[in-house]
Amino acid sequence: MAKLSFECVGAYADLYAVAPTIGFSLRITENSDTPIHAIALRCQIRIEPQRRRYSTAEAARLNDLFGDASRWTDTLRPLQFTVVNTMVPSFCGSIDINVPVQCTYDLEIAAARYFYALDDDAAPLLMLFSGTVFAKVEPDSGPSTGFQVEPVPWSAECGFRLPLSVWKEMVDRFFPNSGWLRLSRETLDGLARHKSRLALPTWDATIASLLPAEDRFADGREVRHSDS
């Protein structure tokens, strides 16, 4: 039976992907000298917010996710980031593979709001593995080589601290100085009337015009808008 261990050794923003993508560098080690023919691997990635300290400004931006910081003992719970499937090719001993993870900047998604709220350092992740292992086994007799099919054990997991610089590099590549908000049609119609009435040049300027002055510089993040 194969004895597998997993380690995430790095992450990077894939600047040449067609959609926002972070590549995770995953090292898989087989510890019983069993040759691996292939692995149909499923990786569930969770954010573990309780494994990090937060500044006052970060805590304020996380209020809509976890409530007031005084309640975080009860409310700071893991968030689902994504689930990704990949095929691992044949190897003996260990292998390094790249696991591409497509990301969203939709701030209605909890994981995106969490990353957006952080200023620096890293986001603590937990990677949970499952799937099917196809291992090569030598039969007791006969010249041919057989295969043994077994599941990836449910205990297979590893932690990783995703540098915020990687997330921000990916966001800046695909959404430079911008973000995404989803609005109802009624809200959009109301904004269109406001934009037309004041002859504002952009939607960014329209929403900025509705913000009180103190919110344009809240927690050091100036609200900027383009006039073109």
Summary of the structure (lengths in Angstrom):
residues: 228
radius of gyration: 23.1
end to end distance: 63.1
largest distance: 85.5
contacts: 599
relative contact order: 0.19
helix: 30%
strand: 36%
